[in-house]
Amino acid sequence: MVDASYLSNLLRQAVLSRSLTSGEKLHTQIIKGGFQFDPFLSNNLICLYTRSPATLRCANKVFDEIRDPDVVSWTSLISGYAHAYLPLRALDLFVSMLRHSTLPNQHTFSAIFHACAAISAAKPGLQIHAHAVKLGLDQQKFVSSSVMDMYGKCGRVDDGLRVFDGMPERDEVSWGGIICCCSQNGRPWDALQLFGLMRASDAKANMFSLSGALCASADAAAYDQGRIIHAYAVAIGLETNVFVGSALVDMYGKCGVINDAQAAFHSLAAPNLVSWNAIIMAYAQQGNVDAALKLFAELRSQGVLPDDVTFLAILTACSNAGMVDEARNLLTSMSTEFGLPPCVGHYTCVISVLCRAGLIEEAEELALIMPFPPDSAVWRVLLSACMVHGNSVVGERVGRRAIESRDKDGENEEDASLYVLLSNIYSGKARWHEAARIRRELHELRVQKEAGQSWIQIAQHLHVFVSGDQTHPFTVDIYRVIAVLTEEIRKLMLVGDFRCNHA
């Protein structure tokens, strides 16, 4: 006669081999044998059914039949929902688990932090982290790495760094996690510094730390650092990994070294959609619309379905090249041919190309009829075009709409550039009274225009400066060179009305 131990061994093999068919047959035998209430068998069945989103209902049914679910039962079900892109259900189960007085273990916390990361749920993430600290599980490797990932996805880099600094041991997973945390949240130089510290330690780089560091190099346009990381990837045999290779394409593309971007792309045995998007965007940013469109056609001929990022790259190419008709057609084909609803970024590209062509009224109309409110980027494109083309009528209309939207859209509350652009439009038409009024509004609202930073890397040293900067030790020499260059430009008559603002 078949006993529970025998069924348990067979079921465990089905779980390890991910054999759903075998598992379902064993489940039938378990019910026929009257073992459906055996906790060990039930936990294994939950583990089996949570391997696929399609069978989560079966897992839930098995769980509901357990008289007294233990931490393994709860964790298996929570993990299943967390990894099936149903994070809210996972969070509900975690709360129910606590209400049933079942203490979570390190695997439970790892799963629930994954759920929080999926929806950037910082508030519950902070509360659950505090609970992990209370139980003394926050230093467990699984938990701390998951916490860092959660904070990174929620944009809380400093919290992630504090977790990393408090880790007693750091492996390649934790190093990769914190590097990606910084690189994905606009902290490229922190990511590159951490990559250097990792190399100085005993930890070995993996595809995550390499791709994170390469993405940081791309965002910072740190070509020299990117080349060094590329050489390191070659040395450890990861340069052809699809994640690392895609990051290489992106890095070289953003640094303007298109030949190296192309070489990195062709070195990939099986480029994925991320790789294709990176190389198309590389050509788009260089203004080579023909190459970008050719790659787009090649991607489609190989049966790879484009996504919203692909279309953003192609529309960027069209915008840079001033291809109005192509941009219009691509925006339409996104939804009609590929079933992809355009987002505000796609509309911004089309609005930009219309503005470049002087079709400002059409661009304004598109901004107003798109299925979501224009963001500050759309308003800036329209206002900049009005200033360039001297269209104060549309500029005033757009400017007032943009400023009125600031109370409805939190993104615009601190955006002083909208006021500055509208003021400049009035100034360009010698409407000094209106320009002064906009400046007064800006002052009364205490909206500060954040100084734009520029940087240049010379001989491994990074020099950062802002408009009118006087803090650099070589300020006198720098301005002397600027004065010489300004005079040479005037002599060559490259511009009509040139004023150097030391920007």
FENSULGI-V963208 format. One record per helix or strand of 3 or more residues. SS is the DSSP state (H for helix, E for strand). FROM is the first residue (numbers start at 1). TO is the last residue. If there is no record, write none. Layout:
ss=SS from=FROM to=TO
ss=SS from=FROM to=TO
This chain:
ss=H from=4 to=16
ss=H from=20 to=32
ss=H from=39 to=49
ss=H from=53 to=64
ss=H from=71 to=83
ss=H from=87 to=99
ss=H from=106 to=118
ss=H from=122 to=134
ss=H from=141 to=153
ss=H from=157 to=165
ss=H from=172 to=183
ss=H from=188 to=200
ss=H from=207 to=219
ss=H from=223 to=235
ss=H from=242 to=254
ss=H from=258 to=266
ss=H from=273 to=285
ss=H from=289 to=301
ss=H from=308 to=321
ss=H from=324 to=336
ss=H from=344 to=356
ss=H from=360 to=369
ss=H from=376 to=389
ss=H from=392 to=407
ss=H from=410 to=412
ss=H from=417 to=428
ss=H from=432 to=444
ss=E from=453 to=458
ss=E from=461 to=466
ss=H from=475 to=492
